[in-house]
């Protein structure tokens, strides 16, 4: 299969007029804003779970943050790799899947044990730990798929993949967390 011949138009942002930068960045950020609104509505649909045990809300920021942080690291490195060499998606996918499993296991175990000990609630510890494991495991995989798709569609992955990957990861993180909570706690 032939690699696409796409080289993003890399310019010096310091020399670009602000209006031009807004024109290129705004659509992706509006997409993120709309995704955030959808995510807020989805979280509100789990009000019953949160009201049954408010302590579940304590871990929303760390679960979303860690998923985003792992994904952002991967995405930044992969976009740089795409720019330099055009990428080798299958090798990267394999490597990042292993990395995600490793990081997911570490962070899932740590946060799960912390939650169970701190709150004296093994069910919350299992919920938080399992959600962290799954989310951090899938974060790097998602973080290379989105730039790869944008790259193949001849769109600049440095511009769009951050906002798009972040909102997708946030949405998935919360859905996974609440689904696990509804299975374990209820």
N, CA, C and O of each residue as an XYZ file, in Angstrom:
744
protein
N       0.837     -1.177      0.000
C       0.000      0.000      0.000
C       0.883      1.243      0.000
O       1.830      1.348      0.780
N       0.568      2.158     -0.865
C       1.348      3.365     -1.003
C       0.995      4.377      0.086
O      -0.177      4.609      0.384
N       2.025      4.967      0.665
C       1.813      5.980      1.701
C       1.344      7.284      1.057
O       1.803      7.636     -0.030
N       0.441      7.996      1.715
C      -0.022      9.271      1.144
C       1.108     10.289      1.105
O       1.955     10.330      1.998
N       1.109     11.086      0.091
C       2.107     12.136     -0.058
C       1.560     13.431      0.515
O       1.257     14.365     -0.228
N       1.437     13.488      1.812
C       0.901     14.684      2.452
C       1.961     15.299      3.327
O       2.495     14.643      4.221
N       2.257     16.503      3.088
C       3.152     17.264      3.944
C       2.374     18.482      4.411
O       2.008     19.331      3.599
N       2.114     18.580      5.719
C       1.335     19.721      6.193
C       2.030     21.039      5.878
O       3.257     21.121      5.831
N       1.233     22.040      5.669
C       1.757     23.367      5.417
C       2.205     23.941      6.755
O       1.416     24.514      7.506
N       3.468     23.774      7.024
C       4.000     24.218      8.308
C       4.532     25.636      8.133
O       5.432     25.891      7.333
N       3.969     26.519      8.879
C       4.403     27.909      8.797
C       4.777     28.385     10.192
O       4.545     27.697     11.186
N       5.327     29.508     10.240
C       5.706     30.114     11.504
C       4.491     30.833     12.076
O       4.094     31.888     11.581
N       3.909     30.261     13.115
C       2.709     30.848     13.714
C       2.938     32.269     14.209
O       1.993     33.055     14.278
N       4.164     32.608     14.551
C       4.443     33.964     15.011
C       4.250     34.992     13.892
O       3.976     36.161     14.162
N       4.393     34.559     12.653
C       4.255     35.475     11.518
C       2.837     35.495     10.948
O       2.507     36.348     10.125
N       2.002     34.553     11.389
C       0.627     34.484     10.882
C      -0.259     35.482     11.609
O      -0.116     35.671     12.817
N      -1.181     36.128     10.884
C      -2.137     37.009     11.560
C      -3.074     36.192     12.456
O      -3.395     35.044     12.148
N      -3.498     36.785     13.546
C      -4.361     36.108     14.501
C      -5.629     35.598     13.815
O      -6.078     34.489     14.103
N      -6.202     36.381     12.924
C      -7.412     35.955     12.216
C      -7.201     34.665     11.439
O      -8.097     33.823     11.388
N      -6.048     34.500     10.842
C      -5.732     33.276     10.097
C      -5.620     32.086     11.044
O      -6.095     30.993     10.736
N      -4.997     32.300     12.182
C      -4.862     31.226     13.166
C      -6.234     30.812     13.706
O      -6.508     29.625     13.879
N      -7.085     31.796     13.969
C      -8.438     31.501     14.454
C      -9.196     30.692     13.408
O      -9.882     29.725     13.741
N      -9.073     31.085     12.157
C      -9.766     30.391     11.066
C      -9.392     28.905     11.010
O     -10.248     28.065     10.728
N      -8.140     28.579     11.272
C      -7.695     27.183     11.214
C      -7.961     26.406     12.503
O      -8.185     25.196     12.462
N      -7.939     27.075     13.616
C      -8.100     26.387     14.896
C      -9.551     26.310     15.374
O      -9.951     25.321     15.989
N     -10.323     27.333     15.098
C     -11.673     27.440     15.632
C     -12.572     26.241     15.311
O     -13.270     25.769     16.208
N     -12.589     25.732     14.087
C     -13.487     24.597     13.818
C     -13.221     23.394     14.725
O     -14.159     22.748     15.192
N     -11.966     23.098     14.968
C     -11.636     21.958     15.829
C     -12.036     22.227     17.265
O     -12.502     21.326     17.962
N     -11.860     23.453     17.709
C     -12.218     23.799     19.086
C     -13.735     23.849     19.271
O     -14.235     23.497     20.340
N     -14.463     24.277     18.258
C     -15.931     24.245     18.332
C     -16.400     22.800     18.422
O     -17.321     22.482     19.175
N     -15.767     21.934     17.655
C     -16.081     20.504     17.743
C     -15.863     20.003     19.174
O     -16.680     19.249     19.702
N     -14.762     20.424     19.797
C     -14.499     20.046     21.186
C     -15.529     20.603     22.144
O     -15.943     19.914     23.076
N     -15.950     21.843     21.933
C     -16.982     22.449     22.778
C     -18.295     21.680     22.666
O     -18.935     21.386     23.676
N     -18.689     21.359     21.454
C     -19.919     20.582     21.248
C     -19.799     19.203     21.891
O     -20.749     18.713     22.503
N     -18.640     18.585     21.752
C     -18.408     17.292     22.405
C     -18.482     17.408     23.921
O     -18.994     16.511     24.591
N     -17.971     18.514     24.462
C     -18.052     18.742     25.902
C     -19.480     18.899     26.385
O     -19.835     18.435     27.469
N     -20.294     19.555     25.578
C     -21.714     19.696     25.923
C     -22.389     18.333     25.927
O     -23.152     18.012     26.838
N     -22.105     17.533     24.906
C     -22.668     16.174     24.837
C     -22.196     15.349     26.038
O     -22.978     14.610     26.637
N     -20.929     15.479     26.379
C     -20.382     14.748     27.530
C     -21.080     15.169     28.816
O     -21.383     14.318     29.653
N     -21.340     16.453     28.992
C     -22.052     16.936     30.180
C     -23.448     16.333     30.272
O     -23.901     15.953     31.352
N     -24.116     16.250     29.145
C     -25.457     15.654     29.121
C     -25.382     14.171     29.481
O     -26.228     13.658     30.213
N     -24.368     13.493     28.962
C     -24.214     12.068     29.274
C     -23.943     11.864     30.761
O     -24.522     10.974     31.384
N     -23.060     12.691     31.332
C     -22.781     12.577     32.770
C     -24.054     12.802     33.569
O     -24.286     12.115     34.564
N     -24.877     13.745     33.155
C     -26.116     14.002     33.894
C     -27.055     12.798     33.867
O     -27.885     12.642     34.762
N     -26.932     11.959     32.866
C     -27.786     10.766     32.809
C     -27.366      9.713     33.844
O     -28.095      8.752     34.091
N     -26.199      9.903     34.438
C     -25.741      9.001     35.503
C     -25.911      9.630     36.881
O     -25.233      9.243     37.833
N     -26.806     10.589     36.986
C     -27.054     11.278     38.254
C     -27.453     10.299     39.353
O     -27.064     10.469     40.509
N     -28.218      9.288     39.001
C     -28.675      8.306     39.990
C     -27.486      7.568     40.620
O     -27.464      7.330     41.827
N     -26.517      7.214     39.801
C     -25.324      6.525     40.314
C     -24.536      7.454     41.226
O     -24.108      7.052     42.308
N     -24.343      8.702     40.788
C     -23.585      9.650     41.605
C     -24.305      9.988     42.899
O     -23.666     10.151     43.938
N     -25.617     10.094     42.851
C     -26.339     10.421     44.084
C     -26.378      9.235     45.038
O     -26.509      9.422     46.247
N     -26.266      8.018     44.512
C     -26.238      6.839     45.378
C     -24.927      6.766     46.161
O     -24.905      6.318     47.307
N     -23.840      7.207     45.536
C     -22.562      7.254     46.237
C     -21.728      8.384     45.651
O     -21.015      8.208     44.663
N     -21.831      9.534     46.276
C     -21.170     10.743     45.794
C     -19.650     10.578     45.710
O     -18.991     11.307     44.969
N     -19.094      9.635     46.458
C     -17.646      9.440     46.451
C     -17.126      9.058     45.071
O     -15.943      9.240     44.783
N     -18.000      8.529     44.213
C     -17.590      8.217     42.845
C     -17.162      9.480     42.094
O     -16.296      9.424     41.222
N     -17.767     10.607     42.432
C     -17.424     11.871     41.766
C     -15.994     12.311     42.076
O     -15.389     13.044     41.294
N     -15.449     11.870     43.209
C     -14.095     12.273     43.590
C     -13.067     11.873     42.536
O     -12.043     12.539     42.385
N     -13.331     10.799     41.813
C     -12.328     10.220     40.922
C     -12.523     10.588     39.454
O     -11.714     10.204     38.609
N     -13.577     11.321     39.143
C     -13.805     11.726     37.753
C     -12.613     12.532     37.210
O     -12.126     12.231     36.121
N     -12.135     13.543     37.940
C     -11.014     14.328     37.376
C      -9.761     13.502     37.094
O      -9.130     13.686     36.053
N      -9.394     12.605     37.989
C      -8.158     11.852     37.799
C      -8.299     10.822     36.674
O      -7.343     10.581     35.937
N      -9.453     10.227     36.539
C      -9.661      9.255     35.464
C      -9.624      9.953     34.105
O      -8.975      9.477     33.174
N     -10.317     11.072     34.001
C     -10.315     11.816     32.737
C      -8.921     12.377     32.465
O      -8.427     12.294     31.340
N      -8.288     12.945     33.483
C      -6.954     13.524     33.288
C      -5.932     12.486     32.836
O      -5.213     12.715     31.863
N      -5.855     11.363     33.517
C      -4.835     10.371     33.177
C      -5.047      9.821     31.763
O      -4.082      9.599     31.033
N      -6.284      9.605     31.385
C      -6.572      9.146     30.028
C      -6.107     10.182     29.010
O      -5.469      9.845     28.013
N      -6.430     11.439     29.270
C      -6.016     12.517     28.370
C      -4.500     12.680     28.341
O      -3.918     12.867     27.273
N      -3.862     12.610     29.497
C      -2.412     12.808     29.564
C      -1.665     11.715     28.792
O      -0.742     12.001     28.030
N      -2.075     10.473     28.997
C      -1.434      9.363     28.281
C      -1.685      9.508     26.777
O      -0.777      9.324     25.967
N      -2.916      9.834     26.419
C      -3.237     10.009     25.008
C      -2.493     11.178     24.386
O      -2.008     11.074     23.259
N      -2.396     12.286     25.103
C      -1.711     13.465     24.573
C      -0.221     13.198     24.368
O       0.351     13.615     23.361
N       0.404     12.508     25.314
C       1.814     12.144     25.132
C       1.993     11.329     23.860
O       2.844     11.640     23.026
N       1.196     10.297     23.720
C       1.294      9.418     22.565
C       1.036     10.177     21.271
O       1.776     10.040     20.297
N      -0.005     10.964     21.278
C      -0.387     11.716     20.084
C       0.711     12.688     19.657
O       1.023     12.786     18.470
N       1.287     13.395     20.598
C       2.350     14.353     20.293
C       3.545     13.644     19.663
O       4.094     14.105     18.662
N       3.937     12.537     20.249
C       5.079     11.779     19.724
C       4.761     11.197     18.349
O       5.609     11.205     17.456
N       3.532     10.688     18.179
C       3.163     10.089     16.894
C       3.038     11.142     15.793
O       3.442     10.884     14.659
N       2.490     12.319     16.095
C       2.399     13.381     15.088
C       3.804     13.826     14.681
O       4.055     14.079     13.503
N       4.702     13.922     15.627
C       6.094     14.258     15.306
C       6.697     13.181     14.410
O       7.399     13.483     13.445
N       6.416     11.924     14.739
C       6.906     10.804     13.927
C       6.318     10.863     12.512
O       7.036     10.632     11.539
N       5.031     11.167     12.387
C       4.408     11.293     11.068
C       5.091     12.378     10.245
O       5.342     12.205      9.053
N       5.382     13.476     10.886
C       6.002     14.598     10.184
C       7.393     14.233      9.683
O       7.788     14.618      8.582
N       8.132     13.485     10.502
C       9.506     13.145     10.134
C       9.579     12.015      9.112
O      10.372     12.071      8.172
N       8.744     10.982      9.300
C       8.944      9.779      8.484
C       7.705      9.272      7.760
O       7.804      8.321      6.984
N       6.564      9.863      7.985
C       5.354      9.366      7.342
C       4.703      8.221      8.090
O       3.622      7.771      7.712
N       5.342      7.745      9.142
C       4.735      6.766     10.035
C       4.840      5.324      9.584
O       5.032      5.028      8.404
N       4.713      4.457     10.530
C       4.568      3.018     10.320
C       3.486      2.599     11.310
O       3.768      2.173     12.430
N       2.251      2.735     10.864
C       1.100      2.617     11.747
C       1.049      1.293     12.490
O       0.835      1.286     13.702
N       1.237      0.176     11.806
C       1.074     -1.123     12.463
C       2.115     -1.341     13.564
O       1.795     -1.896     14.615
N       3.354     -0.908     13.331
C       4.374     -1.033     14.389
C       4.028     -0.147     15.582
O       4.144     -0.560     16.735
N       3.606      1.066     15.284
C       3.231      1.984     16.352
C       2.032      1.476     17.132
O       1.997      1.575     18.358
N       1.057      0.936     16.431
C      -0.139      0.400     17.091
C       0.242     -0.719     18.051
O      -0.235     -0.752     19.185
N       1.089     -1.624     17.611
C       1.525     -2.733     18.459
C       2.270     -2.221     19.690
O       2.003     -2.646     20.814
N       3.202     -1.307     19.461
C       3.987     -0.746     20.568
C       3.101     -0.001     21.558
O       3.236     -0.174     22.769
N       2.199      0.823     21.048
C       1.348      1.630     21.933
C       0.306      0.778     22.660
O      -0.115      1.135     23.761
N      -0.109     -0.322     22.075
C      -1.017     -1.232     22.773
C      -0.318     -1.833     23.994
O      -0.900     -1.907     25.076
N       0.922     -2.255     23.812
C       1.703     -2.775     24.946
C       1.950     -1.720     26.001
O       1.853     -1.987     27.199
N       2.269     -0.521     25.550
C       2.486      0.583     26.480
C       1.207      0.890     27.261
O       1.243      1.081     28.477
N       0.081      0.935     26.552
C      -1.203      1.203     27.212
C      -1.542      0.151     28.252
O      -1.992      0.484     29.349
N      -1.330     -1.118     27.918
C      -1.587     -2.195     28.889
C      -0.710     -2.051     30.127
O      -1.168     -2.243     31.253
N       0.552     -1.711     29.903
C       1.475     -1.551     31.036
C       1.078     -0.374     31.923
O       0.961     -0.507     33.141
N       0.873      0.786     31.285
C       0.495      1.971     32.065
C      -0.873      1.800     32.711
O      -1.081      2.213     33.852
N      -1.799      1.194     31.987
C      -3.131      0.949     32.546
C      -3.070      0.061     33.777
O      -3.768      0.306     34.761
N      -2.241     -0.964     33.721
C      -2.092     -1.866     34.868
C      -1.516     -1.133     36.071
O      -2.002     -1.287     37.192
N      -0.482     -0.337     35.835
C       0.164      0.394     36.932
C      -0.808      1.395     37.567
O      -1.034      1.378     38.777
N      -1.375      2.267     36.729
C      -2.246      3.316     37.263
C      -3.554      2.760     37.814
O      -4.077      3.270     38.806
N      -4.084      1.722     37.180
C      -5.311      1.098     37.674
C      -5.111      0.494     39.057
O      -5.949      0.650     39.945
N      -3.991     -0.197     39.224
C      -3.691     -0.815     40.521
C      -3.480      0.247     41.597
O      -4.023      0.141     42.696
N      -2.697      1.259     41.280
C      -2.397      2.307     42.270
C      -3.668      3.043     42.699
O      -3.936      3.176     43.893
N      -4.446      3.518     41.730
C      -5.645      4.297     42.091
C      -6.709      3.404     42.732
O      -7.436      3.852     43.618
N      -6.804      2.162     42.297
C      -7.776      1.243     42.894
C      -7.467      0.954     44.351
O      -8.357      0.981     45.201
N      -6.195      0.676     44.638
C      -5.796      0.428     46.027
C      -5.970      1.687     46.880
O      -6.440      1.619     48.016
N      -5.590      2.825     46.322
C      -5.760      4.084     47.052
C      -7.228      4.326     47.384
O      -7.561      4.631     48.529
N      -8.105      4.193     46.398
C      -9.536      4.450     46.612
C     -10.118      3.496     47.653
O     -10.867      3.917     48.534
N      -9.774      2.221     47.552
C     -10.306      1.240     48.511
C      -9.825      1.540     49.924
O     -10.603      1.463     50.875
N      -8.545      1.884     50.069
C      -7.977      2.177     51.382
C      -8.523      3.489     51.939
O      -8.971      3.539     53.085
N      -8.488      4.542     51.138
C      -8.892      5.874     51.575
C     -10.355      5.918     51.982
O     -10.696      6.503     53.010
N     -11.211      5.313     51.196
C     -12.646      5.392     51.450
C     -13.202      4.180     52.192
O     -14.394      4.120     52.493
N     -12.329      3.215     52.483
C     -12.766      1.965     53.128
C     -13.928      1.351     52.346
O     -14.928      0.922     52.921
N     -13.771      1.321     51.022
C     -14.839      0.849     50.141
C     -14.222      0.031     48.995
O     -13.859      0.583     47.956
N     -14.109     -1.282     49.195
C     -13.518     -2.120     48.143
C     -14.237     -2.013     46.794
O     -13.590     -2.073     45.749
N     -15.559     -1.855     46.802
C     -16.300     -1.757     45.536
C     -15.901     -0.498     44.755
O     -15.786     -0.531     43.530
N     -15.694      0.591     45.461
C     -15.258      1.817     44.792
C     -13.824      1.639     44.293
O     -13.490      2.076     43.192
N     -12.990      1.006     45.089
C     -11.616      0.740     44.657
C     -11.567     -0.088     43.383
O     -10.795      0.212     42.472
N     -12.386     -1.123     43.316
C     -12.429     -1.966     42.117
C     -12.971     -1.168     40.928
O     -12.441     -1.259     39.820
N     -14.014     -0.396     41.161
C     -14.606      0.422     40.095
C     -13.589      1.405     39.527
O     -13.386      1.475     38.315
N     -12.962      2.152     40.405
C     -12.003      3.171     39.985
C     -10.780      2.518     39.328
O     -10.310      2.984     38.290
N     -10.277      1.458     39.923
C      -9.103      0.784     39.379
C      -9.361      0.174     38.007
O      -8.534      0.297     37.103
N     -10.497     -0.476     37.855
C     -10.832     -1.093     36.574
C     -11.077     -0.029     35.499
O     -10.642     -0.183     34.357
N     -11.770      1.043     35.868
C     -12.006      2.126     34.906
C     -10.688      2.765     34.474
O     -10.491      3.048     33.292
N      -9.791      2.992     35.425
C      -8.489      3.570     35.090
C      -7.711      2.621     34.177
O      -7.113      3.053     33.191
N      -7.721      1.340     34.507
C      -7.008      0.355     33.683
C      -7.503      0.388     32.239
O      -6.703      0.488     31.308
N      -8.802      0.305     32.054
C      -9.368      0.265     30.694
C      -9.097      1.574     29.954
O      -8.680      1.557     28.796
N      -9.328      2.690     30.608
C      -9.159      3.987     29.942
C      -7.713      4.277     29.564
O      -7.446      4.747     28.458
N      -6.796      4.009     30.452
C      -5.388      4.270     30.144
C      -4.875      3.257     29.111
O      -3.976      3.571     28.331
N      -5.433      2.068     29.105
C      -5.036      1.078     28.101
C      -5.451      1.507     26.699
O      -4.682      1.346     25.751
N      -6.654      2.050     26.556
C      -7.118      2.420     25.212
C      -6.651      3.810     24.777
O      -6.679      4.117     23.585
N      -6.232      4.639     25.698
C      -5.850      6.021     25.361
C      -4.756      6.105     24.293
O      -4.922      6.859     23.334
N      -3.647      5.370     24.411
C      -2.625      5.513     23.370
C      -3.063      4.965     22.016
O      -2.625      5.456     20.975
N      -3.913      3.964     22.026
C      -4.398      3.410     20.758
C      -5.264      4.451     20.046
O      -5.094      4.699     18.852
N      -6.178      5.045     20.777
C      -7.013      6.105     20.216
C      -6.153      7.275     19.749
O      -6.426      7.891     18.718
N      -5.113      7.571     20.519
C      -4.268      8.729     20.229
C      -3.427      8.557     18.966
O      -2.929      9.550     18.437
N      -3.252      7.348     18.469
C      -2.567      7.222     17.181
C      -3.552      7.030     16.030
O      -3.229      7.341     14.883
N      -4.740      6.524     16.321
C      -5.730      6.359     15.256
C      -6.169      7.704     14.689
O      -6.258      7.861     13.471
N      -6.441      8.663     15.547
C      -6.981      9.941     15.082
C      -5.976     10.703     14.218
O      -6.344     11.144     13.129
N      -4.718     10.877     14.653
C      -3.774     11.551     13.754
C      -3.541     10.771     12.446
O      -3.347     11.366     11.386
N      -3.564      9.465     12.537
C      -3.368      8.648     11.330
C      -4.505      8.874     10.335
O      -4.269      9.016      9.135
N      -5.732      8.906     10.838
C      -6.883      9.152      9.957
C      -6.785     10.549      9.339
O      -6.986     10.710      8.135
N      -6.480     11.542     10.144
C      -6.350     12.902      9.616
C      -5.231     12.990      8.586
O      -5.380     13.646      7.554
N      -4.123     12.336      8.864
C      -2.976     12.325      7.950
C      -3.364     11.703      6.606
O      -3.038     12.239      5.548
N      -4.056     10.579      6.660
C      -4.469      9.908      5.419
C      -5.524     10.696      4.657
O      -5.654     10.553      3.442
N      -6.277     11.524      5.369
C      -7.278     12.371      4.723
C      -6.680     13.706      4.286
O      -7.404     14.613      3.875
N      -5.354     13.821      4.378
C      -4.626     15.020      3.966
C      -5.028     16.259      4.773
O      -5.090     17.372      4.250
N      -5.294     16.036      6.034
C      -5.571     17.124      6.958
C      -4.418     17.166      7.951
O      -3.849     16.124      8.278
N      -4.069     18.336      8.429
C      -2.930     18.470      9.335
C      -3.248     17.847     10.693
O      -4.071     18.381     11.438
N      -2.597     16.708     11.030
C      -2.893     16.053     12.305
C      -2.482     16.881     13.523
O      -3.039     16.701     14.605
N      -1.519     17.782     13.359
C      -1.101     18.617     14.485
C      -2.197     19.605     14.871
O      -2.270     20.042     16.019
N      -3.034     19.949     13.922
C      -4.077     20.935     14.162
C      -5.340     20.313     14.746
O      -5.906     20.849     15.699
N      -5.783     19.210     14.199
C      -7.075     18.655     14.575
C      -7.070     17.503     15.545
O      -8.061     17.274     16.238
N      -5.968     16.768     15.612
C      -6.020     15.549     16.424
C      -6.116     15.823     17.918
O      -6.740     15.041     18.635
N      -5.524     16.902     18.411
C      -5.591     17.209     19.840
C      -7.010     17.419     20.336
O      -7.464     16.701     21.227
N      -7.720     18.393     19.774
C      -9.095     18.610     20.234
C     -10.008     17.409     19.989
O     -10.836     17.078     20.837
N      -9.862     16.760     18.843
C     -10.727     15.631     18.521
C     -10.446     14.437     19.439
O     -11.373     13.835     19.981
N      -9.174     14.101     19.609
C      -8.823     12.972     20.478
C      -9.203     13.242     21.922
O      -9.650     12.333     22.621
N      -9.035     14.465     22.376
C      -9.352     14.798     23.767
C     -10.829     14.602     24.064
O     -11.185     13.989     25.070
N     -11.689     15.116     23.200
C     -13.116     15.003     23.502
C     -13.593     13.558     23.370
O     -14.442     13.115     24.144
N     -13.065     12.833     22.415
C     -13.437     11.418     22.290
C     -12.964     10.650     23.520
O     -13.704      9.833     24.068
N     -11.730     10.912     23.951
C     -11.198     10.227     25.125
C     -11.976     10.599     26.381
O     -12.252      9.730     27.207
N     -12.333     11.865     26.542
C     -13.124     12.282     27.707
C     -14.464     11.549     27.732
O     -14.884     11.022     28.762
N     -15.112     11.531     26.596
C     -16.412     10.863     26.487
C     -16.291      9.381     26.812
O     -17.074      8.848     27.599
N     -15.318      8.719     26.212
C     -15.117      7.293     26.490
C     -14.765      7.041     27.955
O     -15.271      6.102     28.569
N     -13.903      7.880     28.504
C     -13.480      7.707     29.898
C     -14.674      7.736     30.842
O     -14.803      6.893     31.730
N     -15.532      8.709     30.636
C     -16.697      8.839     31.513
C     -17.702      7.722     31.285
O     -18.259      7.183     32.242
N     -17.937      7.371     30.032
C     -18.856      6.255     29.758
C     -18.361      4.965     30.388
O     -19.131      4.242     31.020
N     -17.093      4.678     30.220
C     -16.520      3.453     30.800
C     -16.620      3.492     32.320
O     -17.012      2.502     32.939
N     -16.272      4.611     32.921
C     -16.321      4.740     34.374
C     -17.736      4.495     34.908
O     -17.929      3.723     35.848
N     -18.711      5.155     34.305
C     -20.080      5.004     34.792
C     -20.672      3.633     34.474
O     -21.480      3.119     35.248
N     -20.293      3.048     33.376
C     -20.759      1.699     33.074
C     -20.207      0.680     34.073
O     -20.925     -0.205     34.539
N     -18.932      0.820     34.387
C     -18.326     -0.066     35.394
C     -18.970      0.178     36.751
O     -19.292     -0.770     37.468
N     -19.160      1.443     37.106
C     -19.816      1.752     38.391
C     -21.215      1.150     38.456
O     -21.619      0.614     39.488
N     -21.948      1.239     37.357
C     -23.307      0.686     37.387
C     -23.291     -0.835     37.488
O     -24.222     -1.422     38.041
N     -22.267     -1.475     36.974
C     -22.163     -2.936     37.074
C     -21.671     -3.399     38.452
O     -22.164     -4.389     38.992
N     -20.711     -2.686     39.004
C     -20.091     -3.118     40.275
C     -20.866     -2.599     41.485
O     -21.127     -3.357     42.420
N     -21.227     -1.342     41.479
C     -21.842     -0.732     42.653
C     -23.335     -1.099     42.731
O     -23.889     -1.264     43.818
N     -23.968     -1.221     41.563
C     -25.415     -1.495     41.573
C     -25.649     -2.915     41.138
O     -26.795     -3.360     41.074
